[in-house]
Amino acid sequence: MRGVDLSVKPGEFVCLFGPSGSGKSTLLNLIGGLDRFVSGRIRVGEYDLSALDENELALFRRDHVGFIFQSYNLIPTLSASANVELPLIFAGCELDERRERAKAALEQVGLAERAEHRPTELSGGEQQRVAVARALINRPRLVLGDEPTGNLDTQTGQEILELLKDLNRDDDQTFIIVTHNPEVRDYADRVLTLRDGVIATDKERI
């Protein structure tokens, strides 16, 4: 990244758009506290990421950021419900609360009836819905998606984007989505185009 100066409002749905190698995923990982930066400052709410040590960054990610990945990153030996519960285990939630919240999260993404199925028994779109439920289970203020529709067919990808947009509108969470697919831009409030590690354009959509 080179000279990036960026501010995102609470509740915005932002698309980071650009070709491979433009810096989209790097910027996303920096905002989410997955990668360290050597200069500059990143603030998420009241958190100054440059001032946090590794343990503090882990707690920040656990409590305030939801991640959705292109490859779903589900544990194949666990059911959909158990996959969704995982962040709550790290947060120290009791079993009954975990199960109730996982059930509600799967209902929210339209997968209540598939709760006990393992990832291999689910379609790609269903697996990504499980990943969305897992990302939202801790009620994060910020949701980061790295090519969340990249492994899906066009129709299923649109269904996932519509789901994310609905969640963004209903829960007022902030979404930042990385993509190189022009169709994804239609779902965003704002599109940042990156080239060679810099923000080339920053356009709000009306």
TORKOL-4160 file (C-alpha; in steps of 0.2 Angstrom, whole numbers, padded with zeros to 4 digits, m for minus):
206
<pt num="1" X="0000" Y="0000" Z="0000"/>
<pt num="2" X="0006" Y="0018" Z="m0004"/>
<pt num="3" X="m0001" Y="0033" Z="0003"/>
<pt num="4" X="m0018" Y="0027" Z="0007"/>
<pt num="5" X="m0030" Y="0039" Z="0016"/>
<pt num="6" X="m0047" Y="0031" Z="0019"/>
<pt num="7" X="m0061" Y="0034" Z="0030"/>
<pt num="8" X="m0077" Y="0022" Z="0031"/>
<pt num="9" X="m0093" Y="0027" Z="0040"/>
<pt num="10" X="m0102" Y="0016" Z="0051"/>
<pt num="11" X="m0115" Y="0006" Z="0042"/>
<pt num="12" X="m0107" Y="0008" Z="0024"/>
<pt num="13" X="m0106" Y="m0006" Z="0012"/>
<pt num="14" X="m0089" Y="m0003" Z="0003"/>
<pt num="15" X="m0082" Y="m0012" Z="m0012"/>
<pt num="16" X="m0063" Y="m0013" Z="m0014"/>
<pt num="17" X="m0062" Y="m0016" Z="m0033"/>
<pt num="18" X="m0047" Y="m0019" Z="m0044"/>
<pt num="19" X="m0037" Y="m0032" Z="m0054"/>
<pt num="20" X="m0026" Y="m0045" Z="m0045"/>
<pt num="21" X="m0011" Y="m0038" Z="m0037"/>
<pt num="22" X="m0018" Y="m0021" Z="m0034"/>
<pt num="23" X="m0018" Y="m0022" Z="m0015"/>
<pt num="24" X="m0036" Y="m0025" Z="m0011"/>
<pt num="25" X="m0033" Y="m0040" Z="0000"/>
<pt num="26" X="m0018" Y="m0032" Z="0008"/>
<pt num="27" X="m0029" Y="m0017" Z="0013"/>
<pt num="28" X="m0042" Y="m0028" Z="0019"/>
<pt num="29" X="m0030" Y="m0039" Z="0030"/>
<pt num="30" X="m0023" Y="m0023" Z="0037"/>
<pt num="31" X="m0040" Y="m0016" Z="0042"/>
<pt num="32" X="m0044" Y="m0032" Z="0050"/>
<pt num="33" X="m0028" Y="m0034" Z="0060"/>
<pt num="34" X="m0022" Y="m0049" Z="0051"/>
<pt num="35" X="m0007" Y="m0041" Z="0043"/>
<pt num="36" X="0005" Y="m0029" Z="0052"/>
<pt num="37" X="0010" Y="m0012" Z="0044"/>
<pt num="38" X="0026" Y="m0003" Z="0046"/>
<pt num="39" X="0021" Y="0015" Z="0045"/>
<pt num="40" X="0005" Y="0025" Z="0046"/>
<pt num="41" X="m0011" Y="0022" Z="0057"/>
<pt num="42" X="m0027" Y="0012" Z="0056"/>
<pt num="43" X="m0041" Y="0015" Z="0068"/>
<pt num="44" X="m0057" Y="0005" Z="0069"/>
<pt num="45" X="m0069" Y="0013" Z="0081"/>
<pt num="46" X="m0059" Y="0017" Z="0096"/>
<pt num="47" X="m0045" Y="0005" Z="0092"/>
<pt num="48" X="m0028" Y="0011" Z="0086"/>
<pt num="49" X="m0022" Y="m0005" Z="0078"/>
<pt num="50" X="m0004" Y="0001" Z="0078"/>
<pt num="51" X="m0004" Y="0002" Z="0097"/>
<pt num="52" X="m0010" Y="m0016" Z="0099"/>
<pt num="53" X="0001" Y="m0031" Z="0103"/>
<pt num="54" X="m0003" Y="m0048" Z="0095"/>
<pt num="55" X="m0014" Y="m0054" Z="0110"/>
<pt num="56" X="m0024" Y="m0038" Z="0109"/>
<pt num="57" X="m0026" Y="m0039" Z="0090"/>
<pt num="58" X="m0033" Y="m0057" Z="0092"/>
<pt num="59" X="m0046" Y="m0050" Z="0105"/>
<pt num="60" X="m0050" Y="m0036" Z="0093"/>
<pt num="61" X="m0053" Y="m0048" Z="0078"/>
<pt num="62" X="m0063" Y="m0060" Z="0089"/>
<pt num="63" X="m0074" Y="m0047" Z="0097"/>
<pt num="64" X="m0076" Y="m0034" Z="0083"/>
<pt num="65" X="m0073" Y="m0041" Z="0066"/>
<pt num="66" X="m0081" Y="m0054" Z="0055"/>
<pt num="67" X="m0072" Y="m0062" Z="0041"/>
<pt num="68" X="m0079" Y="m0070" Z="0025"/>
<pt num="69" X="m0067" Y="m0079" Z="0014"/>
<pt num="70" X="m0068" Y="m0085" Z="m0004"/>
<pt num="71" X="m0064" Y="m0103" Z="0001"/>
<pt num="72" X="m0077" Y="m0104" Z="0015"/>
<pt num="73" X="m0064" Y="m0111" Z="0028"/>
<pt num="74" X="m0076" Y="m0122" Z="0036"/>
<pt num="75" X="m0070" Y="m0137" Z="0046"/>
<pt num="76" X="m0076" Y="m0152" Z="0036"/>
<pt num="77" X="m0078" Y="m0164" Z="0051"/>
<pt num="78" X="m0090" Y="m0152" Z="0060"/>
<pt num="79" X="m0108" Y="m0149" Z="0057"/>
<pt num="80" X="m0114" Y="m0132" Z="0050"/>
<pt num="81" X="m0120" Y="m0127" Z="0067"/>
<pt num="82" X="m0104" Y="m0132" Z="0076"/>
<pt num="83" X="m0094" Y="m0122" Z="0063"/>
<pt num="84" X="m0105" Y="m0107" Z="0067"/>
<pt num="85" X="m0102" Y="m0110" Z="0085"/>
<pt num="86" X="m0083" Y="m0109" Z="0084"/>
<pt num="87" X="m0081" Y="m0090" Z="0088"/>
<pt num="88" X="m0092" Y="m0092" Z="0103"/>
<pt num="89" X="m0081" Y="m0105" Z="0110"/>
<pt num="90" X="m0066" Y="m0094" Z="0109"/>
<pt num="91" X="m0077" Y="m0080" Z="0117"/>
<pt num="92" X="m0081" Y="m0091" Z="0132"/>
<pt num="93" X="m0099" Y="m0093" Z="0129"/>
<pt num="94" X="m0108" Y="m0107" Z="0138"/>
<pt num="95" X="m0115" Y="m0122" Z="0128"/>
<pt num="96" X="m0133" Y="m0117" Z="0128"/>
<pt num="97" X="m0130" Y="m0099" Z="0123"/>
<pt num="98" X="m0119" Y="m0105" Z="0109"/>
<pt num="99" X="m0132" Y="m0117" Z="0102"/>
<pt num="100" X="m0146" Y="m0104" Z="0103"/>
<pt num="101" X="m0136" Y="m0091" Z="0094"/>
<pt num="102" X="m0129" Y="m0103" Z="0081"/>
<pt num="103" X="m0147" Y="m0108" Z="0078"/>
<pt num="104" X="m0153" Y="m0090" Z="0076"/>
<pt num="105" X="m0138" Y="m0086" Z="0065"/>
<pt num="106" X="m0142" Y="m0101" Z="0053"/>
<pt num="107" X="m0160" Y="m0095" Z="0053"/>
<pt num="108" X="m0155" Y="m0078" Z="0048"/>
<pt num="109" X="m0146" Y="m0085" Z="0032"/>
<pt num="110" X="m0159" Y="m0097" Z="0028"/>
<pt num="111" X="m0151" Y="m0113" Z="0033"/>
<pt num="112" X="m0160" Y="m0118" Z="0049"/>
<pt num="113" X="m0165" Y="m0135" Z="0041"/>
<pt num="114" X="m0147" Y="m0139" Z="0036"/>
<pt num="115" X="m0139" Y="m0136" Z="0054"/>
<pt num="116" X="m0133" Y="m0154" Z="0057"/>
<pt num="117" X="m0126" Y="m0156" Z="0039"/>
<pt num="118" X="m0107" Y="m0156" Z="0037"/>
<pt num="119" X="m0099" Y="m0145" Z="0023"/>
<pt num="120" X="m0097" Y="m0159" Z="0011"/>
<pt num="121" X="m0116" Y="m0162" Z="0012"/>
<pt num="122" X="m0119" Y="m0144" Z="0007"/>
<pt num="123" X="m0118" Y="m0134" Z="m0010"/>
<pt num="124" X="m0106" Y="m0120" Z="m0012"/>
<pt num="125" X="m0119" Y="m0107" Z="m0009"/>
<pt num="126" X="m0125" Y="m0116" Z="0007"/>
<pt num="127" X="m0107" Y="m0117" Z="0013"/>
<pt num="128" X="m0104" Y="m0099" Z="0010"/>
<pt num="129" X="m0120" Y="m0095" Z="0020"/>
<pt num="130" X="m0113" Y="m0105" Z="0034"/>
<pt num="131" X="m0097" Y="m0095" Z="0033"/>
<pt num="132" X="m0108" Y="m0079" Z="0033"/>
<pt num="133" X="m0117" Y="m0085" Z="0049"/>
<pt num="134" X="m0101" Y="m0089" Z="0057"/>
<pt num="135" X="m0094" Y="m0071" Z="0053"/>
<pt num="136" X="m0109" Y="m0063" Z="0061"/>
<pt num="137" X="m0111" Y="m0074" Z="0076"/>
<pt num="138" X="m0101" Y="m0062" Z="0088"/>
<pt num="139" X="m0111" Y="m0047" Z="0081"/>
<pt num="140" X="m0096" Y="m0038" Z="0075"/>
<pt num="141" X="m0096" Y="m0020" Z="0070"/>
<pt num="142" X="m0086" Y="m0023" Z="0055"/>
<pt num="143" X="m0088" Y="m0037" Z="0042"/>
<pt num="144" X="m0074" Y="m0040" Z="0029"/>
<pt num="145" X="m0076" Y="m0051" Z="0014"/>
<pt num="146" X="m0062" Y="m0057" Z="0003"/>
<pt num="147" X="m0070" Y="m0062" Z="m0014"/>
<pt num="148" X="m0084" Y="m0070" Z="m0005"/>
<pt num="149" X="m0093" Y="m0075" Z="m0022"/>
<pt num="150" X="m0077" Y="m0080" Z="m0031"/>
<pt num="151" X="m0080" Y="m0099" Z="m0030"/>
<pt num="152" X="m0099" Y="m0097" Z="m0034"/>
<pt num="153" X="m0109" Y="m0097" Z="m0050"/>
<pt num="154" X="m0117" Y="m0081" Z="m0055"/>
<pt num="155" X="m0135" Y="m0084" Z="m0048"/>
<pt num="156" X="m0128" Y="m0091" Z="m0031"/>
<pt num="157" X="m0116" Y="m0077" Z="m0030"/>
<pt num="158" X="m0130" Y="m0064" Z="m0032"/>
<pt num="159" X="m0140" Y="m0073" Z="m0019"/>
<pt num="160" X="m0125" Y="m0071" Z="m0007"/>
<pt num="161" X="m0123" Y="m0053" Z="m0011"/>
<pt num="162" X="m0141" Y="m0049" Z="m0008"/>
<pt num="163" X="m0140" Y="m0058" Z="0008"/>
<pt num="164" X="m0125" Y="m0047" Z="0013"/>
<pt num="165" X="m0134" Y="m0032" Z="0008"/>
<pt num="166" X="m0149" Y="m0036" Z="0018"/>
<pt num="167" X="m0139" Y="m0039" Z="0033"/>
<pt num="168" X="m0130" Y="m0023" Z="0031"/>
<pt num="169" X="m0146" Y="m0014" Z="0030"/>
<pt num="170" X="m0155" Y="m0023" Z="0044"/>
<pt num="171" X="m0141" Y="m0023" Z="0057"/>
<pt num="172" X="m0132" Y="m0007" Z="0052"/>
<pt num="173" X="m0115" Y="m0016" Z="0051"/>
<pt num="174" X="m0101" Y="m0010" Z="0041"/>
<pt num="175" X="m0096" Y="m0021" Z="0026"/>
<pt num="176" X="m0080" Y="m0020" Z="0016"/>
<pt num="177" X="m0080" Y="m0032" Z="0002"/>
<pt num="178" X="m0065" Y="m0036" Z="m0010"/>
<pt num="179" X="m0068" Y="m0041" Z="m0028"/>
<pt num="180" X="m0062" Y="m0040" Z="m0046"/>
<pt num="181" X="m0080" Y="m0044" Z="m0052"/>
<pt num="182" X="m0088" Y="m0029" Z="m0059"/>
<pt num="183" X="m0106" Y="m0035" Z="m0055"/>
<pt num="184" X="m0102" Y="m0034" Z="m0036"/>
<pt num="185" X="m0100" Y="m0016" Z="m0037"/>
<pt num="186" X="m0119" Y="m0014" Z="m0040"/>
<pt num="187" X="m0122" Y="m0019" Z="m0022"/>
<pt num="188" X="m0111" Y="m0006" Z="m0014"/>
<pt num="189" X="m0114" Y="0011" Z="m0007"/>
<pt num="190" X="m0097" Y="0016" Z="m0012"/>
<pt num="191" X="m0083" Y="0009" Z="m0024"/>
<pt num="192" X="m0065" Y="0011" Z="m0021"/>
<pt num="193" X="m0054" Y="0006" Z="m0036"/>
<pt num="194" X="m0036" Y="0001" Z="m0032"/>
<pt num="195" X="m0021" Y="0000" Z="m0044"/>
<pt num="196" X="m0003" Y="m0004" Z="m0039"/>
<pt num="197" X="m0006" Y="m0001" Z="m0020"/>
<pt num="198" X="m0015" Y="0016" Z="m0021"/>
<pt num="199" X="m0034" Y="0021" Z="m0022"/>
<pt num="200" X="m0036" Y="0027" Z="m0040"/>
<pt num="201" X="m0054" Y="0032" Z="m0038"/>
<pt num="202" X="m0067" Y="0033" Z="m0024"/>
<pt num="203" X="m0085" Y="0035" Z="m0030"/>
<pt num="204" X="m0101" Y="0034" Z="m0020"/>
<pt num="205" X="m0116" Y="0026" Z="m0029"/>
<pt num="206" X="m0133" Y="0034" Z="m0028"/>
